[in-house]
Amino acid sequence: MKRIILPALLVCSWQAFAVDPFEDFHEYGQLSEEEIHKIHKGELLYGDMEFGFMVSRGNTNSTSFKLKGNLYQDFEKWRNQFKLDTLYRRDRNEETGDEEVSADRIFVSGQGNYKLNVKNESFFIYGDYERDKFSGLEFKSTIATGYGNRIYQGSKNKVDIDVGPGLYRSVADQETATEEDETKTGYLLRLALQWERTVSARTRFNQDVSYEQSLSGLNSRLKSETSLISKIMGDVSLKFTYMYRYNSKPEEDKLKYDSELSATFVYSF
């Protein structure tokens, strides 16, 4: 089910393979994540919050609200990251005239990376929880642990990976569940990749991908978030994001994929 929160501008070039397609993004942006960590090292909490809101009236009647948070703690031995991602939407039913909820999702996750003696290597512990009213599940959650490292470090790019085993658990919607599929638990292998590119001194491009391969014959999941962040004034930035989710074995009458295209304001602190 595809949802568009706000329109975004996509710029394409026939010379994309000959030149750097990001070179024209040079006016706005913000510090790289590594620079942000250095500035706030030792602080109890820092990060950013994203806000997106849209109201449509006339031929289309809908209200959408999006809230995301990306919070960090960076200490001598541990770097912790906490994420929040919510989406809520109401649409007016043209036949009845009533407003109905068409999207209601909340996702939270936390990851702690214990820094090893070797630079950029770490041992991680990860956990997440997701409740989506329209997924056919009451909730689903993942716990994983393993090894993390930076596999590439360049002048403009850096790529980090996490890989390790974990557990998956889901509980079906109580209104539609049968005894057979009410609760599912299984083993998985989790792989996460984070690519950050410094477009200019004040602009960055991020690509985050996570993949969970089931080892117990259950559903495998992929999540991809592609974003371009541009600073507009002070601590406020504009972020364009394309989110893609894939579920190999969705619930009955549900699609295997779900995508969002959004533009949100980001406040960093």
Secondary structure, 3 states (H helix, E strand, C coil): CEEECCCCCCCCCCCCCCCCCCCCCCCCCCCCHHHHHHHCCCCCCEEEEEEEEEEECCCCCEEEEEEEEEEEEECCCEEEEEEEEEEEEEEECCCCCCEEEEEEEEEEEEEEEEECCCCCCEEEEEEEEEEECCCCEEEEEEEEEEEEEEEEECCCEEEEEEEEEEEEEEEECCCCCCCCCCEEEEEEEEEEEEEEEEEECCEEEEEEEEEEEECCCCCCEEEEEEEEEEEEECCEEEEEEEEEEEECCCCCCCCCEEEEEEEEEEEEC
